[in-house]
């Protein structure tokens, strides 16, 4: 595929319910964008998130140990941390 072909605009067609279209139009209008631009940006952003969530990253044991060390280390005791730990969770109130 040549660069010219890769940057060529193509059509993407989808069906939506009227309330979905209206919601999309309202949001696009708030941003001063067209429906197509809004939908394409939102779809591309979600596609990137899906692909990034599926990315598999490998590291050697030493690198992983360096990564894990601050996670496993206890937080230094501070007044703020003590207050936080004594505060009941919202579902416990």
N, C-alpha and C positions, 0 to 999 in steps of 0.2 A: 504494500500500500504506500503510495507516495504521500508526501507532506500535504500537497494540495488536496488529496482525497481525504486525509485525516482531518483537515480543518473545514471541509465542506459541510454546510448546514444540512441536516436531515430532519425529517418530520417524526415526531413521536405523538401518537394519538392515544388518548385514554378516555374512558367514560367516567362520568362522575354524577352524583345526585345533585339536584339543584341547590340544596343546602350546603353541600360541600363546595360547589363552585362559588356560591355567594360568600362563604367564609374565606375562601382563598382570595376572591376579588377584594373583599374588605381589607384583608391584611396587606395585599399588594398595593392597594390604593393608599393605605397609611404610610407605606414606604415610598410612594411615588413611583411605583414600578408597574410594569405590565404583568398580566397574569402569567404569561409564558416565562418571562424572566424570573418572576418569583418562584414559580413551580420548578423550573430547571435548577435554580440555585438551591432550593430546599432538597430536591431529589439528589443532587450531586453531593451536598453536605452529608445527607444520610448515607449515601453509598460509600463515601469515604470513611464514615464512622464504622459501618459494617465491616469494611475491608480492614481497617486498623484494628478493630476488635478481634479479628480472626488472624492477625499477624502472630507468628510464632517466633519468639526471640530466644536464641540460645547464647549462653555465656559459659565460660569455663568455671571450674569450682572456686578458684581464687576470686574471680570477679563477683560471683554469686555471694561468697562469704562477705566481701566488702559491702555488697548491697544489703545483705541480711543483718549485718552488725548493728546499724542504728535502729533497725526495726525491733530487734530483740533486746536492745539496751533499755533499762528502766529509765523513766523520766526522772529528772532531779526533783526532789520534794520541794515544792513551793507552796505558799499560801493559796495562790490561785488554783493550783492543782488539787489541794486538799478541799477547798470549797467546792470545786467541780465534782469530786468524788463523793462528797457528802450530799450533794443536791439530788433529790429523788427524780427519777425519770418522769416525763409527763404522764405516762400510762400508770405510774405508781401513785399518783396524787389522788 
